[in-house]
Amino acid sequence: MTRDTGVSGRRDGRAVLLAAGLADLAVGALGSALGAARGLLRRSDAAELASETERDLMARGRLVLDRYAVAPPAHLELLARHVVARRADDGV
């Protein structure tokens, strides 16, 4: 059963309804996350699971740093390397 609050036709009413829906979604997700955390704390292999999680996070951090920290080589530098490699292959 739905109820018309009378505000759904106006723009500010739509914003209120969207915000309320988003807040409800966030509360539901938070409740699910807390339930999952409680379940993980009850596990007998929690220390091993924490260690695996730490390794996984470290690997992800390395990937992110490798992706964004190192600037790619300049385009002309790449072209020059290709020319040098071709000349070496041709024996010039």
Rosetta blueprint (number, residue, H / E / L):
1 M L
2 T L
3 R L
4 D L
5 T L
6 G L
7 V L
8 S L
9 G L
10 R L
11 R H
12 D H
13 G H
14 R H
15 A H
16 V H
17 L H
18 L H
19 A H
20 A H
21 G H
22 L H
23 A H
24 D H
25 L H
26 A H
27 V H
28 G H
29 A H
30 L H
31 G H
32 S H
33 A H
34 L H
35 G H
36 A H
37 A H
38 R H
39 G H
40 L H
41 L H
42 R L
43 R L
44 S L
45 D L
46 A H
47 A H
48 E H
49 L H
50 A H
51 S H
52 E H
53 T H
54 E H
55 R H
56 D H
57 L H
58 M H
59 A H
60 R H
61 G H
62 R H
63 L H
64 V H
65 L H
66 D H
67 R H
68 Y H
69 A L
70 V L
71 A L
72 P L
73 P L
74 A L
75 H H
76 L H
77 E H
78 L H
79 L H
80 A H
81 R H
82 H H
83 V H
84 V H
85 A H
86 R H
87 R H
88 A H
89 D H
90 D H
91 G L
92 V L
